Amino acid sequence: MKVSPDLFFDERGFIFDPDSGATYSLNRTGAFVFKHLKGGGGMEDMVRLLVDAFDVNPKTARADIRDIMQQLVGLGLLSEAAD
């Protein structure tokens, strides 16, 4: 998965796409996942970090991350294939 380098993101969950002019607002979990995706984090690293940060079990963390990633792909903020 790859996040477009053109997207502006702040850790409060605000995303701005300069190409389309669209803005997005993520919840805390979404912002956490997006930050780690933008930094090149892998699934298992994100699961571990999410478990520690939000006190959820690994199965729930993994499902939440997959759901968020699917939503980001649907919005065009995350691509399934690297360039």
C-alpha positions in Angstrom: 0.0 0.0 0.0 1.2 3.5 -0.8 0.1 6.9 0.3 0.5 9.7 -2.2 3.4 11.9 -1.3 1.4 15.0 -2.4 -1.2 14.6 0.4 -0.9 17.0 3.3 -1.6 15.3 6.6 -1.5 16.5 10.2 -1.6 14.2 13.2 -5.0 15.5 14.3 -6.4 13.6 11.3 -6.7 16.4 8.7 -5.9 15.4 5.1 -5.7 17.8 2.1 -5.4 16.6 -1.4 -3.9 19.5 -3.4 -4.7 17.8 -6.8 -8.4 17.7 -6.2 -8.8 20.3 -3.5 -10.6 17.8 -1.3 -10.2 17.7 2.5 -10.8 14.8 4.8 -11.0 14.4 8.5 -10.0 11.1 10.2 -10.9 9.9 13.7 -8.1 9.1 16.1 -7.7 5.5 14.9 -7.8 6.5 11.3 -5.2 9.2 11.9 -3.0 6.8 13.7 -3.1 4.3 10.9 -2.7 6.9 8.2 0.4 8.3 9.9 2.0 4.9 10.0 1.1 4.1 6.4 2.6 7.4 5.3 5.7 6.5 7.2 5.9 3.1 5.4 4.7 1.0 8.4 3.8 -2.6 7.8 0.7 -4.4 9.0 2.2 -6.3 11.9 4.0 -3.1 13.2 0.7 -1.2 13.0 -1.2 -4.0 14.8 1.4 -4.0 17.7 1.3 -0.2 17.9 -2.5 0.0 17.8 -2.8 -2.7 20.5 -0.4 -0.7 22.7 -2.0 2.7 22.0 -5.7 1.8 22.2 -5.7 -1.2 24.4 -7.5 -3.5 21.9 -6.7 -7.1 21.1 -4.6 -8.0 18.0 -7.6 -9.4 16.1 -9.6 -6.2 16.6 -6.7 -4.1 15.7 -6.0 -6.0 12.5 -9.6 -5.8 11.4 -9.8 -2.1 12.2 -6.6 -1.4 10.2 -7.9 -3.4 7.2 -11.2 -1.5 7.3 -9.5 1.9 7.5 -7.1 0.9 4.6 -10.1 -0.2 2.5 -11.8 3.1 3.1 -8.7 5.1 2.3 -8.3 3.1 -1.0 -12.0 3.9 -1.8 -11.3 7.6 -1.3 -8.3 7.4 -3.5 -5.9 8.4 -0.7 -4.1 5.0 -0.7 -3.2 3.0 -3.6 -3.0 -0.8 -3.6 0.1 -1.0 -5.8 3.4 0.9 -5.4 4.6 3.0 -8.3 
